[in-house]
Amino acid sequence: MTRLVAEPAADRQPPPAPPEPAADSTPARAVARSAVLLLTVLLLLVIVRLPWIGDLGMHAATIERLRSDLLDPGNPMVDADTVSPYYSPWMLLLGAVAKTTGLGTFIVLRLAALVGLALLLSGIWHFTRTLSTRRAAPELAVLCVLLLWGPRLFEWSGFLGLGSLALVVAYPSTFALALSFHFWALLRKALRATASWPVFLSLGVLWAVILLSHQFSGVVATLGALGVLLAARPWPGRGTWWRLGGGLALGVALLAAWPYYAFFPLLTVGGLEEIHRPLYHDLLPHFGFALIGVAALALRWRRDRRDPLVVFFALGALMVAAGGFTGHWSWGRALPAVLIPAQLAAALAMVDGGGRLVRNAFAAVTGVALLAGAWTQAGTLGYVVRGDVLATSVREKVRQPWQGYHWITHWVPYGDTVMAEGRAARMLPAYGPYTVAPGYPDFFLPDERQREDAVRRYYAPDSSRQDRLAVLHSYGVRWVLAKPGDGGLPADDPALRLVAAGPDGQLLYEVTTG
C-alpha cells in the first residue's frame, strides 16, 4: 500500500487570487470616486443657491412657526390652532436651531440640506458596505442611486435622482430616506451580531423618527427593514425576536405618543390619490435605466432566494402594483422601495456579479446608462452656472427657480393674513404671514374646504363687493396680493391701498376699511 505523505507546508502554493473585477480596479475606482466628488461639489453649490421649485415654502413656514412657538406652533400655513404632520422631530430640531441662534429660515434650510446630503452619502456607503467588501462598491452605489433613472427627467420629493435631489435636498423626505440607509445597515449588523437590547431599542427609536419625519419615506424604510429581516442569516433566534419585538413596541409607542400630530390617523386620510396619479405615468421614460438593476436582481435571486435586495425589491413592487390595480395612487410613493434595491444591485453587479464576463457586461451597460442619466439631469448645472455659459442643449433642460417674496417683508409683519392664490399661497407663509387657504392639502384643518371656497369667491368675477369684503373680514385679511386682471376688489376700491409693487406685475394692497 502506498503511504500518502503530506507535502511540506513550505512547498504548497496558495490558490491563485480571483481576477480583479474591471469596475473594482484602481483606475475604474478612481474614475468612480472622481465622479462622486464632482456630483458632491455640484450638490454643495446647489445648496448655496437653494433653488425654490416646489414645496420648499411649506418647510420654511414650518420652521417659522416653530421659531415663534416651539410648544404650540399652530397651523403652518393659515391662522388656525391645529396640529400638522409637518411638525416632525427633524423639523422641531430645525425650529429650535432657528429660535436659539436667530439664524434666518433659509439659512437653517441650507444647514438641513448639508446634513441631509452628508447623511445620504454616508448612508449609501454604510449600507453598501454590509452588502459587499469590494472597494469600488460604495462609489458605484452612489452613482447608480443619483443617475440610474430614465431618459426623461423625473422630480418628486422622496426620489433621489440628481435633478430631483437638487430641489428637495433640504426637505424632510431627504433626511428620512438618508437616515433609512443607516437604519438598514445598522439592522443588518444587529442581526448578524445578535445585538443587545439597547441596540434593538435604539433601532426602534430610529424607525419612529424616520416615520414621523416623512411618512412616505417611512414606508420605504419599513419595507427595506423587512427585506433585511427576511434575508437574515442565520435566521434570528428566539432572543433576537424578543429584542426585535421590544424595539418595534418602543417605536410604535413613540409614534402614538408624538405630541405634535396624531400619526396613526394619517394612515386613513383620503384626498391624496389624484395628486399622486402621475407617479404611475411614463414609468419607462422616468425609470427605465433601473431595469439594468432588475436584471442584476434576477441574478442575485438565482444565487440566493432570500437576498436582501431581492426581498426589498419584491415588497416594494407588490405595494406599487397593488396601488396601481386598486387606484390607490399614493402607494406609488413606495417606488423608491423598487428603485433603490435595483440601483444598488446594478452597482454591485459590476463588482460582485458572478463571472468576469458578466461583471464586465454589467459594467459596460451600466456605464452607458449612467452617462445617459447624467445627460438627462444635466439641467442641474443651471442652478449654479449662468445660463449664457451653458451649451444650448443643456440650457434647454434647466428649470427656472421661482422668484421669492422677500420684498413683502418690509410691509407685512409676521402673523398677518394675506389674500393670495396659486403659487403665492404656497410661498408667502415661508416669510411669516398666513394665507386664507392653505397652499397644500391639510387633513387636520377642519374648515379647509370653506377656506378654499372663500378664496374662490373673492376672486370670482361675478362676486359682489359685499361678498368680497365679507371674505376679507371673516378671515381677518390685512393684505391682498394680486396682479391686474386676477379678480377681486378693483385697485381703486376704497377698501384697498396700494403699498408695493413686486416682480411680474404683482401688487400688494393693504386692507384699510370695511
C-alpha positions in Angstrom: 0.0 0.0 0.0 1.3 3.4 -0.9 1.5 5.7 2.0 0.2 9.2 1.4 2.6 11.8 2.8 1.6 15.4 3.1 3.9 17.7 1.3 5.7 20.3 3.4 3.8 23.5 4.0 6.6 25.5 2.5 6.2 23.6 -0.8 2.4 24.2 -1.0 1.4 27.1 -3.3 -1.5 29.3 -2.4 -4.5 29.2 -4.7 -4.4 31.9 -7.4 -6.3 35.1 -6.4 -9.5 35.6 -8.3 -9.2 38.2 -11.0 -10.0 41.7 -10.0 -13.3 42.9 -11.5 -12.7 45.6 -14.1 -15.1 48.0 -12.2 -13.1 47.4 -9.0 -9.7 48.1 -10.5 -7.7 51.1 -9.3 -8.3 53.2 -12.5 -12.0 52.4 -12.5 -12.4 53.2 -8.9 -10.5 56.4 -9.3 -13.0 57.4 -12.1 -16.0 56.5 -9.9 -14.6 58.3 -7.0 -13.9 61.4 -9.1 -17.5 61.3 -10.5 -18.9 61.1 -6.9 -16.7 64.0 -5.9 -17.9 66.1 -8.8 -21.5 65.4 -8.1 -21.0 66.2 -4.4 -19.4 69.5 -5.2 -22.3 70.3 -7.6 -24.9 69.5 -4.9 -23.0 71.6 -2.4 -23.1 74.5 -4.8 -26.8 73.9 -5.3 -27.3 74.1 -1.6 -25.7 77.5 -1.6 -28.2 78.6 -4.2 -31.1 76.6 -2.7 -33.4 76.8 -5.8 -37.1 77.1 -5.0 -39.3 74.9 -7.2 -41.9 73.0 -5.3 -42.6 72.5 -1.6 -39.7 74.5 0.0 -42.2 77.1 1.2 -44.1 74.6 3.3 -40.9 73.6 5.2 -39.8 77.2 5.6 -43.2 78.1 7.0 -43.0 75.1 9.4 -39.6 76.5 10.7 -41.1 80.0 11.0 -44.0 78.7 13.2 -41.6 76.7 15.4 -39.3 79.6 15.7 -42.2 81.6 17.1 -43.5 78.9 19.4 -41.9 75.5 19.9 -44.6 74.1 22.0 -47.8 75.3 20.3 -46.9 76.5 16.8 -50.4 76.2 15.3 -51.1 75.6 11.6 -48.0 76.4 9.5 -50.0 78.0 6.6 -53.2 79.6 7.9 -54.1 81.3 11.1 -55.6 78.4 12.9 -54.8 76.4 16.1 -54.4 73.0 14.5 -51.8 70.2 14.6 -49.8 69.4 11.5 -47.8 66.4 10.3 -45.1 68.7 9.2 -44.1 69.2 12.9 -41.8 66.2 12.9 -38.7 65.5 15.2 -36.4 66.8 12.4 -38.4 70.0 11.9 -38.7 70.5 15.6 -34.9 70.4 15.8 -34.5 72.8 13.0 -37.1 75.1 14.6 -35.1 75.0 17.8 -31.9 75.9 15.9 -33.7 78.9 14.3 -35.1 80.0 17.7 -31.9 79.7 19.7 -29.4 81.0 17.1 -31.5 83.7 15.4 -30.4 82.3 12.0 -32.7 83.1 9.1 -35.1 80.4 8.0 -33.4 79.8 4.6 -30.0 79.6 6.3 -31.4 76.9 8.6 -32.8 75.1 5.5 -29.3 75.2 4.0 -28.0 73.6 7.1 -30.7 71.0 6.9 -29.7 70.3 3.3 -26.0 69.9 4.3 -27.0 67.4 7.0 -29.3 65.6 4.6 -26.6 65.3 1.9 -24.0 64.1 4.4 -26.4 61.5 5.8 -27.4 60.3 2.4 -23.9 59.8 1.0 -22.6 58.2 4.2 -25.8 56.1 4.4 -25.4 54.7 0.9 -21.7 53.9 1.8 -22.8 52.3 5.1 -25.5 50.1 3.7 -23.5 49.1 0.6 -20.6 48.0 2.9 -22.9 45.5 4.5 -23.6 44.0 1.1 -20.1 43.9 -0.5 -16.5 44.2 0.5 -15.4 45.4 -2.9 -13.6 48.7 -2.7 -15.5 50.4 -5.5 -18.9 49.3 -4.4 -19.9 52.4 -2.4 -18.8 54.9 -5.1 -20.7 52.9 -7.7 -23.8 52.7 -5.5 -23.8 56.5 -5.1 -23.6 57.0 -8.8 -26.4 54.5 -9.5 -28.7 56.0 -6.9 -28.2 59.5 -8.3 -28.1 58.8 -12.0 -29.6 55.4 -12.9 -33.2 56.6 -13.5 -34.5 57.2 -17.1 -34.2 59.1 -20.3 -36.9 61.6 -19.1 -36.3 63.9 -16.1 -38.4 63.0 -13.0 -38.5 65.2 -10.0 -40.5 64.4 -6.8 -40.0 64.6 -3.1 -38.6 61.4 -1.8 -36.9 60.4 -5.0 -33.1 60.6 -5.1 -32.2 61.3 -8.7 -29.7 64.1 -9.1 -32.2 66.6 -10.6 -34.8 65.8 -8.0 -32.3 65.9 -5.1 -31.1 69.4 -6.2 -34.6 70.6 -5.4 -35.5 68.5 -2.4 -32.2 68.1 -0.6 -33.4 70.4 2.2 -36.7 68.5 2.6 -37.6 66.1 5.4 -38.1 63.4 2.8 -34.3 63.5 2.0 -33.4 63.5 5.7 -35.7 60.5 6.3 -34.5 58.5 3.3 -30.9 59.2 4.1 -31.5 58.0 7.7 -33.1 54.9 6.3 -29.9 53.7 4.6 -28.2 53.9 8.0 -31.2 52.1 9.6 -30.9 49.2 7.2 -27.2 48.9 7.7 -27.4 49.0 11.5 -30.2 46.4 11.4 -28.1 44.1 9.3 -25.3 44.4 11.7 -27.5 43.9 14.7 -29.0 40.7 13.3 -25.6 39.3 12.4 -24.1 40.0 15.8 -27.2 39.1 17.8 -27.0 42.5 19.4 -28.1 43.5 22.8 -31.4 45.0 24.0 -30.2 48.7 23.9 -29.2 48.2 20.2 -32.6 47.0 19.1 -34.4 49.6 21.3 -32.3 52.3 19.6 -33.3 50.9 16.2 -36.9 51.2 17.2 -36.4 54.8 18.1 -34.7 55.4 14.8 -37.5 53.8 12.9 -40.1 56.0 14.7 -38.0 59.2 13.9 -38.0 58.2 10.2 -41.7 57.6 10.1 -42.6 60.8 12.0 -40.2 62.9 9.8 -41.7 61.8 6.5 -44.4 59.2 6.4 -43.9 58.0 2.8 -40.2 57.6 3.3 -41.0 55.8 6.5 -42.9 53.2 4.4 -39.8 52.7 2.2 -37.7 52.4 5.4 -40.1 49.7 6.7 -40.1 47.7 3.5 -36.3 47.8 3.4 -36.2 46.7 7.1 -38.5 43.8 6.3 -36.2 42.8 3.4 -33.2 42.9 5.7 -35.0 40.8 8.3 -36.4 38.2 6.0 -32.9 37.8 4.4 -31.1 37.4 7.8 -28.6 34.6 8.0 -28.5 32.8 10.4 -32.3 33.0 11.0 -32.8 35.1 14.2 -33.1 33.1 17.4 -35.8 33.5 20.0 -33.8 36.0 22.0 -33.3 38.2 18.9 -37.0 38.0 18.1 -37.8 39.2 21.6 -35.4 42.1 21.2 -36.8 42.9 17.8 -40.3 42.9 19.3 -39.1 45.3 22.0 -37.7 47.7 19.5 -40.9 47.6 17.5 -43.0 48.1 20.5 -41.0 51.1 21.6 -41.2 52.6 18.0 -45.0 52.2 18.0 -45.2 53.8 21.4 -43.2 56.8 20.2 -45.4 57.1 17.1 -48.6 57.0 19.3 -47.1 59.5 21.9 -45.8 62.1 19.5 -47.5 65.3 20.7 -47.4 67.5 17.6 -49.8 65.4 15.5 -51.6 62.1 15.6 -49.6 59.6 13.5 -52.0 56.7 13.0 -55.0 58.6 11.7 -52.7 59.6 8.8 -53.0 56.0 7.5 -56.7 56.5 6.8 -56.8 60.0 5.3 -58.2 60.5 1.8 -57.7 63.1 -0.9 -54.2 62.1 -1.8 -54.8 59.9 -4.8 -55.3 62.3 -7.7 -52.2 64.3 -6.9 -50.1 61.1 -6.9 -51.6 59.6 -10.1 -48.7 61.0 -12.3 -46.4 58.6 -10.4 -47.8 55.8 -12.5 -47.5 57.6 -15.8 -44.5 57.1 -18.1 -42.7 54.6 -15.9 -40.2 53.5 -18.5 -39.2 57.0 -19.6 -38.8 58.0 -15.9 -37.2 54.9 -14.5 -36.2 52.7 -17.5 -32.4 52.7 -16.8 -33.2 50.9 -13.5 -34.2 47.8 -15.5 -30.4 47.0 -15.5 -30.8 46.6 -11.8 -33.8 44.4 -12.2 -31.6 42.1 -14.4 -28.9 42.2 -11.6 -31.6 41.3 -9.1 -32.6 38.3 -11.1 -29.0 37.0 -11.0 -28.9 37.6 -7.2 -32.2 35.7 -6.8 -30.7 32.7 -8.7 -27.8 32.7 -6.2 -29.9 33.4 -3.1 -33.6 33.2 -2.9 -33.5 35.4 0.3 -31.1 38.0 -0.9 -32.0 41.3 1.0 -32.1 43.4 -2.1 -34.4 40.9 -3.9 -36.8 40.7 -1.0 -36.8 44.5 -0.6 -37.5 45.0 -4.3 -40.3 42.4 -4.2 -42.0 44.0 -1.3 -41.8 47.5 -2.9 -43.0 46.1 -6.3 -46.0 44.4 -4.6 -47.1 47.6 -2.9 -46.7 49.8 -6.0 -48.5 47.3 -8.2 -51.3 47.0 -5.6 -51.7 50.8 -5.7 -51.9 50.7 -9.4 -54.5 47.9 -9.5 -56.7 49.4 -6.8 -56.4 53.1 -7.7 -54.5 54.0 -4.5 -52.1 56.2 -6.4 -50.5 57.5 -3.3 -49.0 54.0 -2.9 -46.7 55.0 -5.8 -44.7 56.9 -3.2 -43.2 53.4 -2.4 -41.5 53.5 -5.8 -38.1 54.2 -4.1 -38.5 50.8 -2.5 -38.4 49.4 -6.0 -35.7 51.7 -7.4 -33.2 51.7 -4.6 -32.6 47.9 -4.4 -32.5 47.8 -8.2 -29.9 50.7 -8.3 -27.8 49.1 -5.6 -28.0 45.7 -7.4 -26.8 47.3 -10.6 -23.8 48.8 -8.8 -22.9 45.6 -7.1 -23.3 43.6 -10.3 -20.3 45.4 -11.7 -18.0 44.1 -8.9 -19.8 41.1 -7.5 -21.9 39.9 -10.4 -20.5 36.4 -10.8 -18.1 35.6 -13.6 -15.8 38.1 -15.1 -17.7 38.2 -18.4 -21.0 39.0 -16.6 -19.3 41.7 -14.4 -17.7 43.4 -17.4 -21.0 43.3 -19.3 -22.8 44.9 -16.4 -20.0 47.5 -16.1 -20.3 48.4 -19.8 -24.1 48.6 -19.9 -24.4 50.4 -16.6 -21.7 52.8 -17.5 -23.5 53.9 -20.7 -26.8 54.2 -18.7 -25.1 56.4 -16.1 -23.8 58.7 -18.8 -27.3 58.9 -20.3 -28.7 59.5 -16.8 -26.2 62.3 -16.2 -27.2 63.9 -19.5 -30.9 63.7 -18.7 -30.2 65.5 -15.4 -27.7 67.9 -16.8 -30.1 70.8 -16.2 -29.0 70.7 -12.6 -25.9 72.7 -13.7 -28.2 75.6 -14.4 -28.9 76.1 -10.7 -25.2 77.0 -10.2 -23.9 78.2 -13.6 -25.1 81.2 -15.6 -27.3 80.3 -18.5 -25.1 82.1 -21.1 -22.2 79.9 -20.1 -24.0 76.6 -20.7 -24.4 74.9 -24.1 -27.8 75.5 -25.6 -28.7 71.8 -25.3 -28.0 71.9 -21.6 -29.7 75.3 -21.1 -32.9 73.9 -22.5 -33.0 71.4 -19.7 -32.8 74.0 -16.9 -35.9 74.8 -14.9 -36.1 78.3 -13.7 -36.4 78.6 -9.9 -39.4 80.5 -8.6 -39.0 84.1 -7.5 -39.4 84.6 -3.8 -41.5 87.1 -1.8 -38.9 88.6 0.4 -39.9 92.0 -0.9 -43.2 91.9 1.1 -41.5 91.6 4.5 -40.9 95.3 4.7 -44.6 95.8 4.8 -46.3 92.6 6.0 -45.5 91.7 9.7 -45.3 88.2 11.0 -48.7 86.6 11.6 -50.8 88.9 9.3 -53.1 87.2 6.9 -52.7 87.8 3.1 -55.3 87.0 0.5 -53.5 85.2 -2.3 -54.0 82.2 -4.5 -51.9 79.9 -6.7 -48.2 79.8 -6.3 -48.2 82.8 -4.0 -50.3 80.9 -1.4 -47.6 78.2 -1.4 -44.8 80.6 -0.9 -45.9 83.5 1.3 -46.1 81.6 4.6 -42.3 81.0 4.3 -41.8 84.6 5.2 -44.1 84.7 8.3 -47.6 85.7 7.0 -50.6 83.4 6.8 -52.9 82.9 3.8 -56.6 82.4 3.9 -56.5 78.9 2.4 -53.5 76.6 2.6 -51.4 76.1 -0.5 -51.2 72.4 0.2 -53.7 69.8 1.3 -54.2 69.9 5.1 -56.0 66.9 6.6 -56.1 68.4 10.1 -57.7 71.7 9.1 -61.5 71.2 9.6 -62.5 74.2 7.6 -60.1 73.7 4.7 -62.8 73.4 2.1 -64.6 76.5 3.4 -61.4 78.5 3.2 -60.8 77.3 -0.4 -64.3 78.3 -1.3 -63.8 81.7 0.3 -60.7 82.4 -1.9 -62.6 81.4 -5.0 -65.5 83.7 -4.0 -63.1 86.6 -3.5 -61.5 86.3 -6.9 -64.7 85.2 -8.8 -65.7 87.7 -11.5 -69.4 87.6 -10.5 -68.9 88.2 -6.8 -70.3 91.4 -5.4 -68.2 93.9 -3.4 -70.1 93.0 -0.3 -69.2 89.3 -0.7 -65.6 90.1 -1.2 -65.4 92.4 1.8 -67.2 89.7 3.9 -64.5 87.2 3.0 -61.7 89.6 3.9 -63.4 90.4 7.3 -64.2 86.8 8.1 -60.6 85.7 7.9 -59.0 88.9 9.3 -57.3 89.7 6.0 -54.9 92.6 6.3 -53.3 92.4 2.8 -54.2 91.4 -0.7 -51.6 90.2 -3.3 -52.8 90.2 -6.9 -51.9 91.0 -10.4 -54.0 93.2 -12.7 -56.8 91.0 -14.1 -56.7 88.5 -11.3 -60.1 89.5 -10.0 -61.1 90.5 -6.5 -61.7 94.1 -5.4 -60.6 96.6 -8.1 -57.4 98.6 -7.5 -59.3 101.8 -6.9 -61.6 100.3 -4.3 -61.6 102.5 -1.1 -61.0 99.4 1.0 -57.6 98.9 -0.6 -54.4 101.0 -0.5 -51.5 100.1 -2.9 -48.3 99.9 -0.9 -45.8 98.0 -3.0 -45.2 96.5 -6.4 -43.2 93.3 -6.9 -41.9 91.2 -9.8 -44.1 90.1 -12.7 -46.7 92.8 -12.1 -47.6 91.7 -8.6 -49.2 94.3 -6.4 -49.5 94.4 -2.6 -52.5 96.2 -1.2 -53.3 97.0 2.4 -56.9 96.4 3.5 -57.9 99.7 5.1 -61.6 99.9 5.6 -64.8 97.9 5.5 
